[in-house]
Amino acid sequence: MALPLYLVGLSHKTAPVGVRERAALDPAAGVPAALAALGKAVVLSTCNRTEVYGVGSPHRAQALLLERGVAPRHLYVKEGPEALRHLFRVAAGLDSLVVGEAQILGQVREALFLARKHGATESLLEKAFQSAVALGKRARSETGIGAGAVSVAYAALDLALAVFGDLSGLVVAVLGAGEMAELFLQHLRGEGVGRVLVVNRTEERARALAARFGGEAYGLSALPWVLRQADVVVASAAAPHYLVGPEDLPRRVKPLFLMDLALPRNIDPRVARLPYAYLYNLDDLERVVEKNLRAREGEIPKVEALIEKALADYLEWYAGHRVREAIRALRMSLLREVARELPQADPGLWHKEAGRRAHPWILDLKARARDFLEGPPCPQDCPLLAFRPPGL
C-alpha cells in the first residue's frame, strides 16, 4: 500500500495575507477544535501558512479550510512521499518567506507537541515530525542556509533601514511582547535608535521585554500617546481585531512607518491611505526576501540533498514498519488456522507449526519490502506488501 500521509494547506506562496488570516488557527482554541474534527492530524499554523498533516483521506482537512473562507485555488494538496517532502522543506526553512529562517523549526516542533497533547498523533505522524525536526537541525548545522540573521523580524528591520537609511535617534514603538517582538528588538540593537517603546495588553510582559532592551513599557491604554511619539511602529500582538485604525493616527508633520507582522493583522489596512503613514504587511516583505534568497541560493542544493536522504530513511523505516505489522498479522492468522486443525494439540505445538508455515511467506514479504526500497519512488498506487497467503 502507498504511504498514507496527506497534506492540505495554504501559504504565502498561494494566498495573500487577508486569506491567510481567515485560515489561521490559534493554538488555544482553533487548533484543538480542528484536531477534534480531523481525528489523527497535526496542524501547523503560523503567520505565513496553515497546513494540516494527517493519515488517510485529505477531504475533511480540505472542508475545514474551505469553511473558513479559503477558495480552492489557494489550497495545495499533497499525498504520500510528496506530503512528507513538503514537511521536510518547511522544517528546513526552504519554504519560508525568509529562506532559512529559524523560527519555523520551533513552530513545527510545537505543532507536534500540541497534537500529541490532544491525542491526535499516531506512529506515522510522530515519525514524520520527529524526522522533520531532526532534518531542520541538520540543515542549519551542516549548511549555510541559516547563516546570518534570517527571520521575518530581520526582514522588517531591513525594510525600515531601506526607507530611513539610518535609524539613529528615531523613536521605535513595538506593539506586542511575544517572540516576534523580541526578535525584532534583538536585531534592532546597534542601530542607535533614540527610544524603544513596548506596548502590550499585559503591562507586566511589556516591562519584562523593555527591561532587556533598555526600553519603556506601556499598557494598551497608552497606545494613542505612543503612536504620537513614534517614528517607526512594529506590530506583532496576538489580537482578534485591529488595534490601530486611521482614527488613531491624527495628522502629523513627520511621516510614520508602520510594519504589521501580525496574523490576524493589528493595523487596519485603511491606515495606508493616510498621506503621512506608510504601512507594510507580511506580503510586502517579499521584495526584501528576494535579496535574502539570492544570498542563500548556493546552499539550497545542499539542503535538498539532506531532504532526499531523510525521505529515503523514512521510507525505509515505513517499509520495516509495514513488514512488522504484516508479519504479526500473518502469524496470528496461521496460529488460528493451526488451532482449528489441531484443537487437542499442545499450544506450544500450535506456535511451532504456525512458525513453520509462516516462514516462506515471511521471506516473500521481506523480498517485497526490499524491492520497494530499491525501486523508484513509491507512486500513489504502490502495492507495497499487498499480498495474502492462500486460505487466509
Protein Blocks (a to p, Z undefined) as FASTA:
>chain_A
ZZfbdcddddfklocfklmmmmpccfklmmmmmmmmnopadddddfkbccdddehjfklm
mmmmmmnopafklpccdehjllmmmmmmmmnopmgmbghiaklmmmmmmmmmmmmmnopa
cfklmmmmmmmmmmmmmmmmmmcklgcjddfklmmmmmmmmmnopaghiacddedjbfkl
mmmmmmmgonlpabdcdddfblmlmmmmmmmnopacddfklmmmmmmmpmbdcdfbdcfb
dfbdfklmccdfbdcddddfbdcdfbdfklmmpmkbccddfklmmmmmmmmmmmmmmmmm
mmmmmmmmmmmmmmmmmmmmmmmmmmmmmmmmmmmmmmmmmmmbcfklmmmmmmmmmmmm
mmmmmmmmmmmmmmccddfklcghiacdehZZ
